[in-house]
């Protein structure tokens, strides 16, 4: 259903944008689930979980996430921008604000 725009005209752009974002997030979750099932990704996750020091855990987690996001880009390149955004947010959380080298 069209919504009134700033000049009173009706537009569907905001609704279409929300629908596109919702579809993009849903596709991202699908691709992530497939990537998480990859043997290499599972192995890297196990290494990250088994790390004993904070430094080792952070380094192993970065390797895991790098492989995970690269796998996701391989599975669906159309999500590259969204994956890049999520990757940067993940590294900021791991590093307390710093992006990967």
N, C-alpha and C positions, 0 to 999 in steps of 0.2 A: 504494500500500500504506500503510495507516495506521501511524503511528509512536506509540510510547508517550508520553503526556503526563506532566506532573510528578506526578500522582497515580496513575500506572499505567494510566489510561484511554487508549484509542487515539484519535488525531486525525489529520485530513488537512490541517488549517489551515496548518502550515508548508510542506507540499509545494505546496498550492494557491497560497500566497503567492509561492513561488519561481517557479512556473509563470507566474503573472500578471506578475511582474517580468521574466521572460525574454521573454514575449510583448510587453510594453511596450517593452523595449529593441529587439526585432526590428522592431516597427512604427516606432519612432523612426528606426532606420537606413533603413527603406524610405522614409519621408517625407522624410528628409534627402536621400536620393539623388534624389528627384523635385525637391525644392527646388533642389538644386545644379545641376540641368539648366535652370533658369529663366534666360532671357537677362539680366535685370536683375541677378540674383545673380552670374552669371558675370562681368558687366561690373564689378561692385563688387569682386569677388575679384581681377580683373586690376589694378584701380586700387590695391588694397592691396599686391599683389605688386610693383607698379612704383614705389611710393613710395620716395623717396630718403633722407629723414631719418627718424629714429626717431619723432619727433613726428607727422610726416605718415603714417607707416606705422601707428602706433597709432590715429590718427583714422580712417584709411581702413579699418582692420580692424574698428573698432567699428561703422562704417556698414555694412560687409559683414555682420557677425554680426547686427546689429539687423535688417537686411532678411531674412537667412536665417531667423532664429528666427521673425520675424513671418510669413513665407511658410509655414513649417512649421505654425504655429498655424492659419493659414487652411486648409491642406490637411487637418488633423486636429485639431480643437479638443479632442477627448477626451484628447490628450496634453499639454495646456497646462501642467499641474503639472510633468510630467517635463521639458518644454521649458524652463520657467522655471528649474528646477534646473540644467539644463545651460547655460543662458544665464548665470546667475549665476557658475557655475564658470568659464566662458570669460572673463568680464569680470575675475574675480579674477586669472586667469592673465595677462591683458593688462595689468592695472593694478597687479599686485603686491599685491592684496588689496582694492582698492576696487571697489564696484559702480557701474554706470552711473547717470547723473543722470536 
